[in-house]
Amino acid sequence: MKCKTDSGIIKISTNPTSYLTQVLFWKGYKGFEYSEIFEKLSKKISSFIDIGANIGFYSLLATKSNINIKVYAIEPANGAFAYLMKNIFLNNFENAINAHKLAISSKKGEIEFFEVQSNKYPYLKHTLSGENNIGTKTTSRNFISYKTDSVTLSYFIKQQNITTIDLIKIDTEGTEEDILSSGFEQIKKFTPIVICETLFNTTEYKLENFFKKLDYSFYNHKVSKNINGLVKVNTIQRTKDDGIRNCFFVPKNKEHYISEFVIDKI
């Protein structure tokens, strides 16, 4: 499919099991999560680590909006990684996006990884689910497991000789804090903005404590019919479950990067 953005057209190889590309097709890219904010933010930065890149949408969008950006796309799932590579080549982004078939976790070595198989489309070689994980979900869907290489975030940054990190997007089905903790010293050093999915009564407490240690500010992404922006909050912990929420964790020295997206509480 061709995804039209304000920065140009992104070509995306996909299949019917991808919820992401269903949303892109029916609602346009601005109807998916925080894409509009992300596109504008990408123009201001020079380096981006995409942890849980899936088929590469955010890596592609970052590169399309800023051809000078350096992107590291990390994805351990066999199916998603195969499509990630296709999409990098489709858009001629081989020189901008460094793709790595790895799991980032709290240890270096091999870990068990769980990938969804489609019951609806059994003839497809790959299922492009966003629910692939390292053990946080194993029964809710038709999962298969296999061993995959794993490194810590600290090890990855050092191995790749990364000298600056402006932005990290992380979506790893509940293991976000473990992964970020494995690169604590590098995050403290480089002070990246971190965009992270948060789950009610599951990951919020750990993530909040992690970023409090770094003196980060918290912004919740809010979207409705007429509003798409960031609301600054003192805590990301909720009293009731209103679904998955994306939060922007922002160091004080980079708050000017997101100032144009900040809105009053609604």
C-alpha positions in Angstrom: 0.0 0.0 0.0 1.0 3.7 -0.4 0.6 5.8 2.7 0.4 9.5 2.0 2.0 11.7 4.7 2.7 15.4 4.9 6.3 14.5 4.2 5.6 12.4 1.2 4.4 8.9 0.2 5.6 5.9 2.2 5.4 2.5 0.5 4.4 -0.3 2.9 4.4 -4.0 2.2 1.8 -5.7 4.5 -0.8 -8.4 4.7 -4.3 -8.7 6.1 -3.1 -9.6 9.6 -1.7 -6.2 10.3 -4.0 -4.0 12.4 -1.6 -1.1 11.9 -2.1 -1.0 8.1 -5.8 -1.5 8.4 -5.9 1.8 10.4 -3.6 3.5 7.9 -5.8 2.4 5.0 -9.2 3.4 6.5 -8.3 6.4 8.7 -5.0 7.7 7.2 -1.8 7.9 9.0 -2.9 10.8 11.2 -5.6 8.4 12.6 -3.0 6.1 14.0 -1.7 6.8 17.5 0.5 9.9 17.7 1.7 9.8 14.1 1.2 13.5 13.4 3.1 14.5 16.4 5.8 12.0 15.7 6.3 13.2 12.1 6.8 16.8 13.2 9.1 15.8 16.1 11.2 13.7 13.8 12.1 16.8 11.8 13.8 18.3 14.9 16.1 15.4 15.9 19.0 13.5 14.5 18.8 10.0 16.0 16.0 7.5 16.8 15.9 4.0 18.3 12.7 2.1 17.4 12.4 -0.8 19.9 9.7 -3.1 18.8 9.7 -1.7 15.3 7.2 -4.2 13.9 7.0 -3.7 10.1 8.7 -0.4 10.4 6.0 2.3 10.2 7.6 4.7 12.7 11.1 4.1 11.3 9.8 4.8 7.8 7.9 7.9 8.9 10.9 9.3 10.8 13.1 8.8 7.7 10.6 10.2 5.3 10.2 13.4 7.4 13.9 13.8 8.0 16.3 12.1 5.5 19.3 13.0 7.7 18.0 11.2 10.7 19.8 8.0 11.9 17.4 5.2 12.7 18.0 2.0 14.5 15.0 -0.4 14.1 14.9 -3.4 16.4 12.4 -6.2 15.9 12.7 -9.9 17.1 9.6 -11.4 15.4 10.3 -13.4 12.3 7.3 -12.2 10.4 7.5 -8.5 11.3 11.2 -8.4 10.7 10.7 -9.9 7.2 8.3 -7.1 6.3 10.5 -4.5 8.0 13.3 -5.4 5.7 10.9 -5.3 2.6 9.7 -1.8 3.6 13.2 -0.5 4.1 14.1 -1.6 0.6 10.8 -0.5 -1.0 11.5 3.1 0.2 15.3 3.0 -0.6 16.1 3.7 3.1 18.9 1.2 3.4 21.4 4.0 4.2 19.2 5.6 6.8 17.6 2.7 8.7 19.8 0.1 10.5 17.6 -2.9 11.1 18.4 -5.5 13.7 16.6 -8.8 14.4 17.0 -8.8 18.1 15.1 -8.8 21.4 16.2 -6.1 23.8 15.9 -7.4 27.3 17.5 -7.5 30.7 20.2 -10.0 29.6 22.5 -10.9 26.8 22.1 -14.4 25.2 19.1 -16.3 24.0 15.5 -15.9 25.2 12.2 -17.6 24.4 10.0 -15.4 22.1 6.3 -15.9 21.4 4.8 -15.0 18.0 1.2 -15.1 17.0 0.0 -17.5 14.3 -3.1 -16.6 12.4 -6.1 -18.9 12.5 -8.0 -16.8 10.1 -5.3 -16.7 7.4 -3.4 -20.1 7.9 -2.1 -19.9 4.3 0.0 -16.8 5.1 3.7 -17.4 6.0 3.8 -14.5 8.4 1.4 -13.0 10.9 1.9 -9.3 11.6 0.5 -9.0 15.1 1.4 -6.4 17.6 1.1 -8.9 20.4 4.4 -10.8 19.9 6.3 -10.9 23.2 8.9 -12.5 25.4 6.5 -14.2 27.7 4.1 -11.6 29.0 1.3 -13.1 26.9 1.3 -16.8 26.0 -2.3 -18.0 26.0 -4.6 -15.2 24.8 -3.9 -16.0 21.1 -2.5 -18.9 19.0 1.2 -18.4 20.0 4.3 -20.3 18.8 7.6 -20.0 20.6 11.2 -20.1 19.5 14.6 -18.9 20.6 15.9 -15.5 19.6 19.0 -13.5 20.3 18.8 -11.0 23.1 21.0 -8.1 24.3 20.6 -5.3 26.8 20.0 -1.8 25.7 23.3 -0.7 27.1 25.1 -3.4 25.1 23.3 -2.5 21.9 24.2 1.2 22.2 27.8 0.4 22.9 28.1 -2.2 20.1 26.6 0.1 17.5 28.9 3.0 18.7 25.9 5.2 19.1 27.0 8.7 20.3 23.7 10.5 20.5 20.1 9.4 21.1 17.3 12.0 20.7 14.2 9.8 20.7 13.3 6.2 21.7 9.9 4.6 20.8 9.3 1.4 22.8 6.4 -1.0 22.5 7.2 -4.4 23.9 4.0 -5.7 25.4 4.8 -5.0 29.1 8.6 -5.3 29.3 9.3 -1.7 28.7 10.7 -0.8 32.1 13.0 -3.9 32.1 14.4 -2.9 28.7 14.9 0.8 29.7 16.5 -0.2 32.9 19.1 -2.3 31.0 20.2 1.0 29.4 19.8 3.3 32.4 23.3 4.9 32.2 23.0 5.6 28.5 19.5 7.1 28.9 20.9 9.3 31.7 23.8 10.3 29.5 21.9 11.0 26.3 18.5 12.2 27.7 16.3 11.0 24.9 12.6 11.6 24.7 10.9 8.3 25.2 7.5 7.4 23.8 6.1 4.4 25.5 2.8 2.4 25.6 1.5 2.1 29.1 -0.9 -0.5 30.5 -3.2 0.2 33.4 -2.1 -1.3 36.8 0.7 -3.2 35.0 3.5 -1.0 33.8 2.6 2.5 34.9 4.1 2.4 38.4 7.5 1.0 37.3 7.8 3.4 34.4 6.9 6.4 36.5 9.5 5.5 39.1 12.1 4.9 36.4 11.7 8.3 34.9 11.4 10.1 38.2 14.9 9.0 38.9 16.0 10.8 35.8 13.9 13.9 36.6 11.8 13.6 33.4 8.5 15.2 32.8 5.4 13.2 31.9 3.0 13.9 29.0 -0.1 11.8 28.2 -1.1 11.7 24.5 -4.7 12.8 24.2 -6.7 12.3 21.0 -10.4 12.9 20.2 -12.4 14.3 17.4 -11.0 17.8 17.7 -7.9 17.3 19.8 -4.5 15.7 19.2 -1.8 16.7 21.6 0.1 16.2 24.8 -1.1 16.9 28.3 1.5 17.4 31.1 0.7 15.4 34.2 2.3 14.8 37.6 1.6 11.1 37.5 0.8 8.6 34.7 -0.9 6.2 37.1 -4.6 5.9 36.6 -7.5 5.1 38.9 -9.5 3.3 36.3 -8.7 1.3 33.2 -9.5 3.3 30.0 -7.4 1.2 27.7 -3.9 1.4 26.3 -2.3 4.9 26.5 0.8 6.3 25.0 3.0 8.5 27.1 5.8 10.9 26.3 8.6 10.9 28.9 10.6 14.1 28.3 13.8 15.4 29.9 13.9 19.0 30.9 16.5 19.9 28.2 14.3 18.6 25.4 10.9 20.0 26.5 11.2 22.7 23.8 11.0 19.9 21.2 7.4 19.1 22.2 6.2 22.5 23.3 4.1 23.0 20.2 2.1 19.9 20.9 1.2 20.6 24.5 -2.4 21.4 25.3 -4.3 22.2 28.4 -6.0 19.5 30.4 -9.2 18.2 28.9 
